[in-house]
């Protein structure tokens, strides 16, 4: 089984090089946790902002 668990099944993971999957898995996990906390505590919809952050970070990771 993959060491990245359920996150490994996310569509972003299929596009990433195997050597970069750990970084992307941590990125997705962090943003999921942030979204859950914002939903519970602030009731704000941060989806657009978080998606923009993920996209930006993915570009940085894949360029390295």
Backbone as a printed PyTorch tensor [residue, N CA C, xyz], in Angstrom:
tensor([[[  0.8270,  -1.2030,   0.0000],
         [  0.0000,   0.0000,   0.0000],
         [  0.8660,   1.2590,   0.0000]],

        [[  0.3830,   2.3190,  -0.6130],
         [  1.1600,   3.5560,  -0.6370],
         [  1.2780,   4.1630,   0.7510]],

        [[  2.4040,   4.7650,   1.0180],
         [  2.6170,   5.3300,   2.3490],
         [  1.8790,   6.6470,   2.5590]],

        [[  1.3180,   7.2070,   1.5000],
         [  0.6200,   8.4810,   1.6090],
         [ -0.8690,   8.2940,   1.8790]],

        [[ -1.3440,   7.0670,   1.9990],
         [ -2.7170,   6.7680,   2.3910],
         [ -3.7610,   7.2530,   1.4080]],

        [[ -4.8610,   7.7380,   1.9530],
         [ -6.0000,   8.1660,   1.1500],
         [ -5.6350,   9.3480,   0.2560]],

        [[ -4.7640,  10.1890,   0.7240],
         [ -4.3520,  11.3530,  -0.0650],
         [ -3.7030,  10.9170,  -1.3780]],

        [[ -3.0900,   9.7500,  -1.3800],
         [ -2.4570,   9.2360,  -2.5930],
         [ -3.4620,   9.0940,  -3.7300]],

        [[ -4.7340,   8.9160,  -3.4060],
         [ -5.7710,   8.7240,  -4.4180],
         [ -6.2760,  10.0410,  -5.0070]],

        [[ -5.8660,  11.1570,  -4.4540],
         [ -6.3020,  12.4630,  -4.9610],
         [ -5.7630,  12.6720,  -6.3710]],

        [[ -6.5220,  13.3660,  -7.1860],
         [ -6.1340,  13.5490,  -8.5930],
         [ -4.8220,  14.3100,  -8.7550]],

        [[ -4.4800,  15.1620,  -7.8120],
         [ -3.2020,  15.8770,  -7.8890],
         [ -2.0210,  14.9200,  -7.8290]],

        [[ -2.1640,  13.8550,  -7.0660],
         [ -1.0610,  12.9190,  -6.8660],
         [ -0.7110,  12.1590,  -8.1450]],

        [[ -1.6740,  11.9810,  -9.0160],
         [ -1.4220,  11.2410, -10.2620],
         [ -0.5350,  12.0220, -11.2220]],

        [[ -0.5370,  13.3400, -11.0880],
         [  0.2200,  14.1890, -12.0080],
         [  1.6450,  14.4590, -11.5340]],

        [[  1.9540,  14.0530, -10.3210],
         [  3.2280,  14.4060,  -9.6940],
         [  4.2360,  13.2710,  -9.8430]],

        [[  5.4970,  13.6500, -10.0190],
         [  6.5680,  12.6540, -10.0860],
         [  6.6250,  11.8820,  -8.7730]],

        [[  6.9780,  10.6100,  -8.8330],
         [  7.0690,   9.8180,  -7.5970],
         [  7.9900,  10.4310,  -6.5460]],

        [[  9.0360,  11.0920,  -6.9730],
         [  9.9660,  11.6910,  -6.0060],
         [  9.3780,  12.9110,  -5.2940]],

        [[  8.3230,  13.4840,  -5.8390],
         [  7.7070,  14.6790,  -5.2560],
         [  6.4060,  14.3760,  -4.5090]],

        [[  5.9750,  13.1220,  -4.5050],
         [  4.6760,  12.7750,  -3.9160],
         [  4.5920,  13.0680,  -2.4250]],

        [[  5.6740,  12.9090,  -1.7000],
         [  5.6570,  13.1950,  -0.2680],
         [  5.3570,  14.6580,   0.0110]],

        [[  6.0120,  15.5450,  -0.7320],
         [  5.7820,  16.9810,  -0.5580],
         [  4.3420,  17.3530,  -0.8900]],

        [[  3.8410,  16.7940,  -1.9890],
         [  2.4830,  17.1150,  -2.4040],
         [  1.4710,  16.5320,  -1.4200]],

        [[  1.7280,  15.3380,  -0.9150],
         [  0.8310,  14.7330,   0.0730],
         [  0.7580,  15.5970,   1.3320]],

        [[  1.8930,  16.1010,   1.7840],
         [  1.8990,  16.9840,   2.9570],
         [  1.1580,  18.2900,   2.6700]],

        [[  1.3390,  18.8120,   1.4610],
         [  0.6540,  20.0370,   1.0620],
         [ -0.8610,  19.8440,   1.0900]],

        [[ -1.3340,  18.7680,   0.4840],
         [ -2.7730,  18.4900,   0.4480],
         [ -3.3090,  18.2710,   1.8620]],

        [[ -2.5740,  17.5280,   2.6760],
         [ -3.0080,  17.2690,   4.0530],
         [ -3.1100,  18.5670,   4.8500]],

        [[ -2.1420,  19.4380,   4.6820],
         [ -2.1480,  20.7160,   5.3940],
         [ -3.3400,  21.5730,   4.9910]],

        [[ -3.5980,  21.6440,   3.7040],
         [ -4.7100,  22.4720,   3.2310],
         [ -6.0520,  21.8750,   3.6330]],

        [[ -6.1630,  20.5540,   3.6700],
         [ -7.3990,  19.9090,   4.1410],
         [ -7.6430,  20.2300,   5.6110]],

        [[ -6.5960,  20.1710,   6.4020],
         [ -6.7210,  20.4870,   7.8260],
         [ -7.1060,  21.9510,   8.0230]],

        [[ -6.5030,  22.8340,   7.2530],
         [ -6.8280,  24.2580,   7.3420],
         [ -8.2860,  24.5040,   6.9690]],

        [[ -8.7490,  23.8500,   5.9060],
         [-10.1390,  24.0110,   5.4720],
         [-11.1100,  23.5010,   6.5300]],

        [[-10.7980,  22.3710,   7.1340],
         [-11.6700,  21.8110,   8.1700],
         [-11.7400,  22.7310,   9.3850]],

        [[-10.5980,  23.2530,   9.8040],
         [-10.5780,  24.1530,  10.9620],
         [-11.3420,  25.4450,  10.6730]],

        [[-11.1580,  25.9950,   9.4840],
         [-11.8660,  27.2210,   9.1160],
         [-13.3680,  26.9770,   9.0650]],

        [[-13.7660,  25.8170,   8.5780],
         [-15.1820,  25.4800,   8.4920],
         [-15.8070,  25.3880,   9.8800]],

        [[-15.1150,  24.7410,  10.7900],
         [-15.6460,  24.5420,  12.1420],
         [-15.6440,  25.8360,  12.9490]],

        [[-14.5370,  26.5500,  12.9280],
         [-14.3840,  27.6780,  13.8350],
         [-14.8280,  29.0250,  13.2800]],

        [[-14.7020,  29.2410,  11.9840],
         [-15.0300,  30.5620,  11.4410],
         [-16.2350,  30.5530,  10.5160]],

        [[-16.6230,  29.3950,  10.0390],
         [-17.7500,  29.2560,   9.0960],
         [-17.5060,  30.0150,   7.7930]],

        [[-16.2320,  30.3300,   7.5010],
         [-15.8810,  31.0170,   6.2550],
         [-15.5330,  30.0040,   5.1840]],

        [[-15.8330,  30.3470,   3.9480],
         [-15.4730,  29.4950,   2.8210],
         [-14.1180,  29.9520,   2.2900]],

        [[-13.0980,  29.1720,   2.5620],
         [-11.7410,  29.5010,   2.1240],
         [-11.3220,  28.6970,   0.8980]],

        [[-12.2640,  28.0230,   0.2590],
         [-11.8990,  27.0950,  -0.8100],
         [-11.1360,  27.7650,  -1.9530]],

        [[-11.5760,  28.9170,  -2.3930],
         [-10.8950,  29.5930,  -3.5080],
         [ -9.4730,  29.9940,  -3.1210]],

        [[ -9.3350,  30.5230,  -1.9210],
         [ -8.0170,  30.9520,  -1.4430],
         [ -7.0740,  29.7570,  -1.2770]],

        [[ -7.5750,  28.6790,  -0.7020],
         [ -6.7430,  27.4910,  -0.4940],
         [ -6.3630,  26.8430,  -1.8210]],

        [[ -7.3000,  26.8260,  -2.7580],
         [ -7.0040,  26.2460,  -4.0700],
         [ -5.9070,  27.0470,  -4.7710]],

        [[ -5.9720,  28.3680,  -4.6510],
         [ -4.9470,  29.2300,  -5.2510],
         [ -3.5830,  28.9540,  -4.6170]],

        [[ -3.5640,  28.7960,  -3.2960],
         [ -2.3190,  28.4920,  -2.5910],
         [ -1.7330,  27.1540,  -3.0380]],

        [[ -2.5930,  26.1510,  -3.1710],
         [ -2.1320,  24.8220,  -3.5880],
         [ -1.5660,  24.8800,  -4.9980]],

        [[ -2.2660,  25.5510,  -5.8900],
         [ -1.8050,  25.6560,  -7.2770],
         [ -0.4480,  26.3500,  -7.3500]],

        [[ -0.2990,  27.4240,  -6.6000],
         [  0.9720,  28.1590,  -6.5840],
         [  2.1020,  27.2750,  -6.0620]],

        [[  1.8490,  26.5860,  -4.9680],
         [  2.8780,  25.7260,  -4.3630],
         [  3.2200,  24.5500,  -5.2760]],

        [[  2.2250,  24.0060,  -5.9680],
         [  2.4980,  22.9070,  -6.9020],
         [  3.4330,  23.3560,  -8.0180]],

        [[  3.2190,  24.5580,  -8.5120],
         [  4.1190,  25.0820,  -9.5490],
         [  5.5420,  25.1760,  -9.0180]],

        [[  5.6890,  25.6480,  -7.7830],
         [  7.0190,  25.7660,  -7.1750],
         [  7.6720,  24.3960,  -7.0020]],

        [[  6.9140,  23.4290,  -6.5300],
         [  7.4490,  22.0830,  -6.2880],
         [  7.8830,  21.4320,  -7.5890]],

        [[  7.0660,  21.5360,  -8.6170],
         [  7.3700,  20.8500,  -9.8650],
         [  8.4800,  21.5270, -10.6500]],

        [[  8.7520,  22.7860, -10.3660],
         [  9.8560,  23.4760, -11.0360],
         [ 11.1970,  23.1280, -10.4100]],

        [[ 11.1790,  22.6980,  -9.1740],
         [ 12.4200,  22.3910,  -8.4550],
         [ 13.0010,  21.0980,  -8.9410]]])
